[in-house]
Amino acid sequence: MTVHGPHADNSLPAPLPLRTIGDLRAALWSGHGFADDQVSFEADLQRAQDVSSEADLSAVASVIVDYRGRIRLCQESDLDTAVQAGPDLMGRLKRKPMSGEWSHGSEDGLADHPHQESTA
């Protein structure tokens, strides 16, 4: 049996309505987006309006599209996992011995460069 309506168990949140500048502001001030996005949005929007003419609002549209994407990205369920995995990956890459531009092999004997032969 499939349940629909308010009692349905949806694991993903419904996408925010991001059709207007007011929608974007509301989402950013509600904590959606990246840190300080609500402040940078207003500054970026103001700069875009300053360089736009009445006939060409493409700079304003670009700001809206950019922040809409940032908010949607932060709604992705895999984002937190990816962000947490980043420092671990960077630590492993920094510990890996490098010789020249590319390492000649890794601990597991696999090549580090697609055109390099394995040392195993």
Backbone as numpy.savetxt, mean C-alpha at the origin, in Angstrom:
# Nx Ny Nz CAx CAy CAz Cx Cy Cz
-26.76 -23.66 3.66 -27.60 -22.48 3.66 -26.71 -21.24 3.66
-26.99 -20.33 2.80 -26.24 -19.08 2.71 -27.03 -17.98 3.40
-26.35 -17.26 4.28 -27.00 -16.19 5.01 -26.65 -14.87 4.34
-27.66 -14.05 4.09 -27.47 -12.74 3.50 -28.01 -11.69 4.45
-27.59 -10.48 4.30 -28.12 -9.40 5.10 -27.26 -9.13 6.31
-27.86 -8.48 7.33 -27.08 -8.04 8.48 -26.52 -9.18 9.32
-27.05 -10.40 9.20 -26.56 -11.52 10.00 -25.52 -12.36 9.26
-25.17 -11.98 8.07 -24.16 -12.71 7.31 -22.79 -12.48 7.94
-21.96 -13.51 7.95 -20.62 -13.41 8.51 -19.65 -13.07 7.39
-19.38 -11.80 7.21 -18.46 -11.36 6.17 -17.11 -11.12 6.80
-16.09 -11.83 6.35 -14.76 -11.67 6.93 -14.08 -10.40 6.43
-14.44 -9.91 5.26 -13.84 -8.69 4.74 -14.80 -7.52 4.96
-14.25 -6.37 5.41 -15.13 -5.22 5.60 -15.62 -4.71 4.24
-16.80 -4.14 4.27 -17.34 -3.56 3.04 -16.47 -2.38 2.64
-16.24 -2.22 1.35 -15.41 -1.08 0.93 -16.07 0.24 1.32
-15.25 1.17 1.72 -15.75 2.49 2.10 -16.24 3.23 0.85
-17.28 4.03 0.99 -17.70 4.85 -0.15 -16.70 6.00 -0.29
-15.98 6.03 -1.38 -14.94 7.05 -1.57 -15.20 7.79 -2.88
-16.39 8.36 -3.01 -16.76 9.02 -4.25 -16.51 10.52 -4.24
-16.44 11.11 -3.05 -16.29 12.56 -2.95 -15.09 12.90 -2.07
-14.69 14.16 -2.13 -13.62 14.63 -1.24 -14.06 14.49 0.21
-15.33 14.72 0.47 -15.87 14.54 1.82 -15.75 13.10 2.29
-16.01 12.14 1.39 -15.85 10.72 1.73 -14.40 10.41 2.09
-13.47 10.95 1.30 -12.04 10.73 1.57 -11.65 11.33 2.92
-12.07 12.55 3.16 -11.76 13.20 4.45 -12.30 12.38 5.61
-13.55 11.95 5.49 -14.16 11.18 6.57 -13.40 9.88 6.83
-13.00 9.20 5.76 -12.26 7.95 5.91 -10.89 8.20 6.55
-10.20 9.23 6.10 -8.87 9.52 6.64 -8.96 9.93 8.11
-9.93 10.74 8.46 -10.06 11.18 9.85 -10.61 10.07 10.74
-11.14 9.01 10.14 -11.59 7.84 10.91 -10.46 6.85 11.13
-9.28 7.17 10.63 -8.13 6.30 10.87 -7.78 5.39 9.70
-8.48 5.51 8.60 -8.13 4.72 7.42 -6.99 5.41 6.70
-6.17 4.66 6.04 -5.01 5.22 5.35 -3.77 5.04 6.20
-2.69 5.66 5.78 -1.42 5.56 6.48 -1.30 6.70 7.48
-0.32 6.59 8.36 -0.11 7.62 9.38 0.07 8.98 8.72
-0.56 9.98 9.28 -0.49 11.37 8.82 -1.11 11.61 7.44
-1.82 10.64 6.89 -2.45 10.84 5.58 -3.49 11.96 5.61
-4.20 12.12 6.73 -5.23 13.15 6.77 -4.62 14.54 6.61
-3.42 14.75 7.17 -2.76 16.05 7.05 -2.16 16.21 5.66
-1.47 15.17 5.18 -0.83 15.28 3.86 -1.88 15.36 2.75
-3.04 14.74 2.93 -4.10 14.84 1.93 -4.51 16.30 1.73
-4.73 17.00 2.83 -5.17 18.39 2.72 -4.10 19.25 2.05
-2.82 19.02 2.37 -1.74 19.79 1.76 -1.61 19.46 0.28
-1.67 18.16 -0.05 -1.58 17.75 -1.46 -2.76 18.28 -2.27
-3.94 18.23 -1.68 -5.14 18.74 -2.36 -5.02 20.24 -2.61
-4.53 20.97 -1.63 -4.38 22.41 -1.78 -3.36 22.75 -2.88
-2.24 22.03 -2.90 -1.23 22.26 -3.96 -1.82 21.96 -5.34
-2.59 20.89 -5.43 -3.20 20.52 -6.71 -4.20 21.58 -7.16
-4.96 22.11 -6.24 -5.92 23.16 -6.58 -5.19 24.43 -7.02
-4.07 24.72 -6.39 -3.31 25.93 -6.73 -2.77 25.89 -8.15
-2.40 24.71 -8.63 -1.82 24.61 -9.98 -2.86 24.30 -11.05
-4.10 24.08 -10.64 -5.16 23.71 -11.59 -5.90 24.94 -12.11
-6.38 24.81 -13.31 -7.26 25.85 -13.87 -8.70 25.33 -13.76
-9.63 26.20 -14.03 -11.04 25.79 -13.98 -11.34 24.74 -15.02
-10.60 24.74 -16.12 -10.85 23.79 -17.21 -10.05 22.50 -17.05
-9.03 22.49 -16.20 -8.18 21.30 -16.06 -7.95 21.00 -14.59
-8.70 20.05 -14.08 -8.57 19.65 -12.68 -7.89 18.28 -12.56
-7.04 17.95 -13.53 -6.40 16.64 -13.51 -5.47 16.46 -12.31
-4.83 17.53 -11.84 -3.97 17.42 -10.66 -4.80 17.07 -9.43
-5.97 17.67 -9.31 -6.87 17.37 -8.19 -7.35 15.92 -8.29
-7.71 15.51 -9.49 -8.16 14.12 -9.69 -7.06 13.14 -9.32
-5.81 13.47 -9.64 -4.69 12.58 -9.30 -4.54 12.41 -7.79
-4.71 13.50 -7.05 -4.64 13.43 -5.58 -5.76 12.54 -5.05
-6.95 12.72 -5.58 -8.10 11.91 -5.13 -7.86 10.44 -5.42
-7.40 10.11 -6.60 -7.13 8.72 -6.96 -6.04 8.13 -6.08
-4.99 8.91 -5.82 -3.88 8.43 -4.98 -4.36 8.09 -3.57
-5.08 9.00 -2.95 -5.52 8.75 -1.57 -6.63 7.71 -1.50
-7.46 7.62 -2.51 -8.46 6.55 -2.55 -7.73 5.20 -2.56
-6.68 5.11 -3.36 -5.90 3.87 -3.41 -5.22 3.57 -2.09
-4.69 4.60 -1.43 -4.03 4.39 -0.13 -5.02 3.85 0.90
-6.23 4.40 0.90 -7.26 3.94 1.85 -7.65 2.50 1.52
-7.85 2.20 0.25 -8.21 0.83 -0.15 -7.09 -0.15 0.21
-5.85 0.26 0.00 -4.72 -0.60 0.34 -4.70 -0.93 1.83
-4.98 0.06 2.64 -4.99 -0.18 4.10 -6.16 -1.05 4.53
-7.18 -1.20 3.68 -8.30 -2.07 4.00 -7.99 -3.53 3.67
-6.92 -3.78 2.90 -6.56 -5.14 2.51 -6.17 -5.95 3.75
-6.70 -7.13 3.85 -6.42 -7.96 5.03 -4.98 -8.45 5.06
-4.33 -8.58 3.93 -2.95 -9.07 3.89 -1.91 -7.98 4.14
-2.32 -6.73 4.22 -1.35 -5.65 4.39 -0.60 -5.78 5.71
-1.31 -6.03 6.80 -0.64 -6.15 8.10 0.40 -7.26 8.10
0.06 -8.39 7.50 0.99 -9.50 7.42 2.22 -9.12 6.62
2.01 -8.46 5.50 3.13 -8.06 4.64 4.02 -7.04 5.35
3.41 -6.10 6.05 4.19 -5.09 6.77 5.00 -5.73 7.88
4.44 -6.70 8.58 5.17 -7.37 9.65 6.29 -8.24 9.10
6.12 -8.80 7.92 7.15 -9.66 7.33 8.32 -8.84 6.77
8.10 -7.58 6.46 9.13 -6.73 5.87 10.41 -6.65 6.67
10.37 -6.31 7.96 11.61 -6.23 8.73 12.36 -7.56 8.82
11.63 -8.66 8.92 12.28 -9.97 8.95 13.03 -10.23 7.64
12.39 -9.91 6.54 13.02 -10.11 5.24 14.25 -9.23 5.11
14.15 -7.97 5.51 15.30 -7.07 5.42 16.45 -7.58 6.30
16.14 -8.09 7.47 17.19 -8.63 8.35 17.89 -9.80 7.71
17.14 -10.70 7.08 17.76 -11.85 6.41 18.61 -11.41 5.24
18.14 -10.43 4.49 18.91 -9.94 3.34 20.20 -9.25 3.79
20.16 -8.52 4.89 21.35 -7.84 5.39 22.38 -8.82 5.93
21.94 -9.93 6.50 22.87 -10.92 7.05 23.49 -11.80 5.98
22.89 -11.83 4.81 23.36 -12.71 3.75 24.68 -12.17 3.20
25.73 -13.01 3.14 27.01 -12.53 2.62 26.91 -12.23 1.13
27.50 -11.13 0.74 27.46 -10.73 -0.66 28.89 -10.63 -1.18
29.09 -11.05 -2.41 30.39 -10.98 -3.05 30.19 -10.27 -4.38
30.73 -9.08 -4.51 30.51 -8.32 -5.73 29.07 -7.84 -5.79
28.55 -7.73 -7.01 27.18 -7.27 -7.17 26.18 -8.34 -6.75
26.48 -9.60 -7.03 25.59 -10.70 -6.70 26.38 -11.74 -5.93
25.76 -12.36 -4.99 26.39 -13.46 -4.27 26.52 -14.65 -5.20
27.52 -15.49 -4.97 27.74 -16.65 -5.84 26.98 -17.88 -5.38
26.17 -17.73 -4.43 25.37 -18.85 -3.96 24.89 -18.55 -2.57
23.90 -19.29 -2.14 23.36 -19.06 -0.82 23.61 -20.29 0.03
23.20 -20.18 1.28 23.41 -21.29 2.21 22.75 -22.57 1.73
21.63 -22.45 1.02 20.93 -23.64 0.56 21.43 -24.11 -0.80
22.49 -23.46 -1.32 23.07 -23.90 -2.58 22.35 -23.37 -3.80
21.36 -22.52 -3.61 20.62 -21.99 -4.74 21.28 -20.71 -5.22
21.19 -20.46 -6.49 21.76 -19.24 -7.05 20.95 -18.03 -6.60
21.64 -16.90 -6.41 20.98 -15.68 -6.01 20.59 -14.82 -7.21
21.01 -15.19 -8.35 20.73 -14.44 -9.57 20.18 -15.43 -10.59
19.16 -15.07 -11.34 18.53 -16.03 -12.24 19.46 -16.60 -13.31
20.55 -15.92 -13.65 21.47 -16.41 -14.69 22.71 -17.06 -14.09
22.66 -17.36 -12.83 23.80 -17.90 -12.14 23.55 -19.37 -11.83
24.56 -20.17 -11.90 24.39 -21.59 -11.60 24.44 -21.82 -10.11
23.77 -22.85 -9.69 23.75 -23.21 -8.28 25.10 -23.78 -7.89
25.47 -23.58 -6.59 26.74 -24.14 -6.09 26.56 -25.53 -5.56
25.35 -26.03 -5.53 25.10 -27.39 -5.01 25.44 -28.45 -5.99
